[in-house]
Amino acid sequence: MDESQAGSVRRSAPTRRRRVAVCVLATALGGTVLLGAQQGRPAAETVLHLMPVQGNVHMLVGAGANIAVQVGKDAVLLVDTPPPALVPQVVAEVRRLSDKPIRVIVNTSADAEHMGGNAAFVGPAGARGTGGAPFGTLGLTRPAIVAHVQVLSRLASAPAGSVPPAALPTTTYDLPTMDFSLNGEPVVLVHAPAAHTDGDSIVWFRRSDVLAVGDLFRLDRYPDVDVARGGGIEGLVAALDHVIDITVPERLQDGGTRVIPGHGRLSNEADVVEYRDMVTIIRDRVRDMVRKGLTLEQVRAARPTRDYDTRYGSGEALTEAAYRSLAAARGTR
């Protein structure tokens, strides 16, 4: 990501004297991109809803996972991308807000539902057109794709052919935070280690007072703790605590910092606190049983999520993930 795209970029660390390790795989290219008809068209019944959040930030709902859209005088920034077939609809919704180029995409994780459309925004390798071709009149440019370095690592190690090269992040960070300026607003990326996965990012729009948190927080069901990809319930609780540390409510929680979840309605600090408390209670129950030497089957039988299942659905997957991550931390199975 160069200065014409997102202002001057700097990275934060516990001390500024630490050397920054940033992987810039490619710079953003000018010109209009041919997305190609092979990406397909979205189903006719798919309906997207674009709603203002506050400041420069909007929330796009209906494309699978929620998408945050920041607009302003310089460019457009997207947090996460939809399935490839929905990219034309997403671009059309963005054009309702701004005719500026989409310069930056931030992926909150390596999940397909959060980065599946990356390549569709870039187009086939080497393809650049000047209008008349599919999507050429939409004024798309090759955006910088920003994510934690673990997202790049996971995608690059996927089976051959499963992830197009154009979908890979072009700019990564491996320190606790990364920050840059776009549209006159500081944008801070905060790494949430060993939470949903090992590469989750919280995206903080400081002037707008909005957080986009991906699947660290979702209101439609229990959190997905992906142990196989470095996730853990302790890290998830820590990440939710960090979100709460950043958010500032207004009187009676009516206003203040807004939180865009990976799935579900627009939220505020109180929603995150309630969700964090639920995850913490389940974590504590499972941790106590692990300390007592119970097996996974015994923990499942105890149903540590039972009083939340009516709201969030089956808690079996979360129970198993909590058990495996806590047992691994204790050196047991």
N, C-alpha and C positions, 0 to 999 in steps of 0.2 A: 504494500500500500504506500504510494508516494504522497508528497505534500499536496499535490493538486487534488488528491482524492479526499484526504481526511485530515488535513492540517499536519502539524508537527507531531510525531509520535514519540512518546516516551514511556518507559516502563518503570513501575514502582517496585521496590524491594525493601526488605527490612533495613538496608543501608544503601544509599545511592552509590557507594563505592563498589558494590557488587557488580561484577561484569554481567551484562545482559546477554542471554542466549536466545536469539530470535531467528527463526528459520523463515526466510522470504523465498518462496519457491518460484514466484513469478510476479512481475509488475502488471498492473491493470493496463489493458490495451485500449486505445481509442477506437472509434468507429462503431458502426452498427453491427450487431451479431445476428447471424442466421441461426435461429434455434432449430429449424428443420421440422418438416412435417412429420418425421418419424416419431416425434415426441408424443403425437396423438392429441386428441381433443378431450376435455373433461366430459364426464357424463352430463347429459342435459339437465338432470335433476339436481346437480350440485349447485348450491346457493351459498355465496360468500357474503358476509356482513362486515362492513368496515365501520368501526366506531371510534370516536375521539376518546382519548384517555385523559391527558392533560399536557400542557406545553406543546412541544413539537411531536409528540408521540401519539400514534393511533394503534388500534388492535384489530387485526383481521381474523375473523372467526369463520370456520367452515371448511378450511383446507386441510383437515386432519388435525394437526397440532396448531395451536395459536401462533400467529406471526405478529411481531411488533414491527411497526413502520415508523421510522423517524424521518421527517421531512424538514426542509429549510431552504436557505438561500443558495447552498452549495450543491446539494445532491440528495439522494434518498439512501437510507440505510435500512436493511431488513435483518431482523433477528429470526433466523431459521427460514427454510424454504419448503414448499409443498411438494407433493408428488409431481413428476414431470408433466403429466397431463393437465394439471391445474395451473401451470405457470402462466399461460396466456390470460386466464381469468384474474390471477393475482396481479399481473402487470396492468390489466385494464382497471382494476380497483385502485392501484397505486396512482394511475394517471388521473384519477378523479381528484387526487390531492396535489399532485405536482407533475410538471413536465420535465423536471430535472432528471439526469441519469441516475440509475441505480448503481452507485459506486462501491458500496460496501455490503457484504453479507457476513453476519456473525452466526456461527453454528454453536448452539449451547451444548451439543453432544454429538456423538457419532451415530445416533439412532437414525434409521432411514426416514422416519417421519419428521425429522428435524433438518435433514440435509439432502433428502432425496431429489430435490429439484435443482441442486447446485449446478450440475452440468447443463441443464436446460437454460439457465441464465447466461452461461458462458458460450454454449453452442459447440458444434463439432470442432475438433482440433483444427486450427488454422482458418476457420470459416469466418469471414468478415464481409459484410455486404453494405450496400448503400440504398436500401429500400426496394420495394417491389417484390422481394422474396418473402416467404412466410415470416411474420413478425418484424420484418425490416422497418416498417413505418412506426414501430413503437419506440424507436430511439434507444434501444438497449445498448449498453457498452459492456465490455468485459469487467466485471466487478472484482475487487479484492475479496477473497474469502478468508475470514479470520476465525481462529479457534485455538483451543489449548493444544499443545503439542501431542498430547495423548490421543486426541481425535485424529490427527494425521497418522500417528502410529497405528491405530486400529484400522483405519481405512486402507492404509498402504499395505497392511499385512493380510487383507481380506483375500479370498480366493481369486485367482486371476480372472479378469473379465467381469467381476461382480461390481466393481466401482470404477466408473470412467475416470481417466486421469483428470479431466476437466472439473470433476467434483471435489478434488482434494483441496484442502486449505492452501492458500498461497502465502499467508502470514500466520505464524504461530507464536505463542509465548509459553515459557516454562517457569516463570516466577509467580509469586502469589497473585500479582495483579499486572494488568497492562492498561494504559490509558492513552487516549488521543482526543482530538477535537474535531467535530464535524457540525456544520450548520450553527456555528457559534456556541456549541454546547459541549462540555466535557463528557466523554463516554468512557466509563471504567469497566473493564472486564475483571471479574474476581473468580479465581479458580476455587472450586469446591472439591477437594481431593477425596477419593474413596467414598463417594456418596451414592448417587444413582449409578454412575460409572466412575472411572478414574479421570475422566476428561471433561467434567461438567463446568460450565461457566455461568456466572450471574452477570447480566448486562445491566449496568446502572447508568441511566440518563440523569445526570446530576441536576441540571437546570430544570428539566421537566419534572423531576422528583418521581421517576418511574423506574421500576425494576422489571426485567424480563428474565425469568428463572428457569425456563425449560421444564424438564420433568423432575426437578428437585421438589416441585410443589404442583399438585394437580388435585382438582376437586371432584373428579369423576370416579375415582377409585383409590385403592391403596397405592402407595408409592411402589415403583418398580426398582428394587435393589438388585442390580445385575452383578452378582458376585463373580461370575465368569469374566467380566470385563472390568474388574477392579473395584466394584461397588461394595459398600458396607453400611450397616445400619448406624454405627457410631458416626461415620462420616456424614451420613444424611442428617442426623440430629444436629451435628456441628454446623452444617450448611444452613439448615433452617434457623438455627440460632443467629448465624451471621446475617441472614436476611432480616431478622427481627432487629438486630443491632443497627442496621442501616435505615429501616423504615421509621418514620416519625408520624404519629397520628395527629389529626386535629381533634378538637373537642368532641367527645362522645364517638370517636372513630368516624365521624362524618367528614371525610376528606383526608388530606395528608398524602403520604406516599402511596402510590398505586402499585400493585403487583400484578403482572401478567403471568398467569400460570401456563404450564405446558398444555393443559387441557382444562376447560371449565371457564367459569365467568371471571370477569375482572374482580380483583380482590384488594384487600387492605391489610394492615398489620394484624388486626384481630383475627382475620381468617387464617393467616399464617401461624399465629400463636395457637389457635385451636388445633390446627393440623400438626404442628410441632409437638403439642402435648399428647396427642394421640400416638404419634410415632414413638415418643419417649416412654410412654406407659407400656406399650407393647415391647419395646426394647428392654425395659427393666424387668418385665415378666420373663421374657425369654432368657435374659442374662442370668437371672436368679436360678432358673432351671438348669442352665448350662453349668453353673457353679456347683449345683447339687449332683452333677453327673448324669442327668437324664439323657436318654437317647433322643434322636430326632423323632422317632415314632411316639415316644412318650410325650414329647413337647407338643406334637401335633394333636395327640389325644386330649391334652389339657386345654386346647383351643384358647390361646392367649389373646386372640382378637375377637372373642365371642361377642362382647358388648358393643363392638363397632361394626360388626358384619352387616347389620341392617342398613347401615348408611353407605358403606364402602364396598359391599359385596364379599366374596370369599377372601379370607385372609390366609389361605394355605400357602400361597407363593411367598408372601411377606414373612410368614412364620419360618418357612424353610430358609429363606435368604438370611433372616436375622440369626437363626441358629447357626448356619454355616459360617457366616462372617464372625460371629462371636466365638464360636468353637475354634476357628482358625487362629483368632487372636490369642486364645488360651493354649494353643498348641495341642488341642484335642480334636476328635472327630465326632 
